Amino acid sequence: TSILAIQNMVQDSARLARAASQGDIQARANEQNHNGEFLSIVKGINSTLDAISAPLGECITVMHSLSEGNLSQQIQGNYEGQFNELKRSVNTSVSNLSNMVSEITSTTLTITGSS
């Protein structure tokens, strides 16, 4: 019925909003609970969440590696707009940090070898 369809939409929307406000962007609406135009809306919402969670997930992976001293990880996905800006910023930061560590190591070896 139409009332049930609207209730399902409202419940999924509230659940997704609550999950997002708690930092859970992996939550998705169950497409099996929807039909017609409501299904189109739910698919659009899920696709939007996928578009957000993919670059954020890669960023988390790279930053976690960085926190463990691994300076070789980079964000690899192809993203557009602000997600591409995030990718470039993270990758440039990791690359610059890696270069600084290499320079410090090289300078330390030079100083140590001179003494």
C-alpha positions as CSV (number, residue, x, y, z in Angstrom):
1,T,0.0,0.0,0.0
2,S,1.0,3.6,-0.4
3,I,1.0,4.2,3.4
4,L,3.4,1.3,3.9
5,A,5.7,2.5,1.1
6,I,5.8,6.0,2.7
7,Q,6.5,4.5,6.1
8,N,9.3,2.4,4.7
9,M,10.8,5.4,3.1
10,V,10.6,7.5,6.2
11,Q,12.1,4.7,8.4
12,D,15.0,4.1,6.0
13,S,15.7,7.9,5.7
14,A,15.7,8.3,9.5
15,R,17.9,5.3,9.9
16,L,20.4,6.5,7.3
17,A,20.5,10.0,8.7
18,R,21.1,8.6,12.2
19,A,23.8,6.3,11.0
20,A,25.5,9.2,9.1
21,S,25.4,11.5,12.1
22,Q,27.1,8.8,14.1
23,G,29.9,8.4,11.5
24,D,28.6,5.2,9.9
25,I,28.6,5.9,6.2
26,Q,28.5,2.2,5.4
27,A,24.8,1.9,6.3
28,R,22.5,1.5,3.2
29,A,18.8,1.4,2.7
30,N,17.4,-2.0,1.9
31,E,16.3,-1.7,-1.7
32,Q,14.1,-4.9,-1.3
33,N,11.7,-2.8,0.9
34,H,10.9,-0.3,-1.9
35,N,9.1,-0.2,-5.2
36,G,8.5,2.2,-8.1
37,E,9.7,5.8,-7.6
38,F,10.6,5.1,-3.9
39,L,13.0,2.4,-5.2
40,S,14.6,4.9,-7.6
41,I,15.1,7.4,-4.7
42,V,16.6,4.7,-2.4
43,K,19.0,3.6,-5.2
44,G,20.0,7.2,-5.6
45,I,20.6,7.6,-1.9
46,N,22.7,4.4,-1.8
47,S,24.7,5.5,-4.8
48,T,25.4,8.8,-3.1
49,L,26.6,7.0,0.0
50,D,28.8,4.8,-2.1
51,A,30.3,7.9,-3.8
52,I,31.2,9.3,-0.4
53,S,32.4,6.2,1.4
54,A,34.8,5.0,-1.3
55,P,37.2,8.0,-1.2
56,L,36.8,8.4,2.5
57,G,37.6,4.7,3.0
58,E,40.7,5.0,0.9
59,C,41.7,8.1,2.9
60,I,41.3,6.2,6.1
61,T,43.5,3.4,4.8
62,V,46.3,5.7,3.7
63,M,46.2,7.7,7.0
64,H,46.2,4.5,9.0
65,S,49.3,3.3,7.1
66,L,50.9,6.6,7.6
67,S,50.3,6.4,11.4
68,E,52.2,3.1,11.3
69,G,55.1,4.7,9.5
70,N,54.3,3.4,6.0
71,L,54.9,6.3,3.7
72,S,54.3,4.3,0.5
73,Q,50.5,4.2,0.4
74,Q,48.5,6.5,-1.8
75,I,44.9,7.0,-2.7
76,Q,44.4,5.2,-6.0
77,G,40.7,5.7,-7.0
78,N,39.5,8.0,-9.7
79,Y,37.4,10.7,-8.1
80,E,35.9,14.0,-9.2
81,G,35.4,17.4,-7.6
82,Q,36.2,17.8,-3.9
83,F,37.0,14.0,-3.6
84,N,39.7,14.5,-6.2
85,E,41.0,17.5,-4.2
86,L,41.1,15.3,-1.1
87,K,43.0,12.7,-3.0
88,R,45.5,15.1,-4.3
89,S,46.0,16.7,-0.9
90,V,46.5,13.4,1.0
91,N,48.8,12.0,-1.7
92,T,50.9,15.2,-1.9
93,S,51.1,15.3,1.9
94,V,52.3,11.7,2.1
95,S,54.8,12.3,-0.7
96,N,56.2,15.4,0.9
97,L,56.5,13.7,4.2
98,S,58.3,10.8,2.5
99,N,60.7,13.2,0.8
100,M,61.4,15.0,4.1
101,V,62.2,11.7,5.8
102,S,64.5,10.7,2.9
103,E,66.3,14.0,3.1
104,I,66.7,13.7,6.9
105,T,68.0,10.1,6.6
106,S,70.5,11.2,3.8
107,T,71.7,14.1,5.9
108,T,72.1,12.0,9.0
109,L,74.1,9.4,7.0
110,T,76.3,12.1,5.6
111,I,77.0,13.7,9.0
112,T,77.6,10.2,10.5
113,G,80.0,9.3,7.7
114,S,81.9,12.6,8.1
115,S,82.7,12.0,11.8
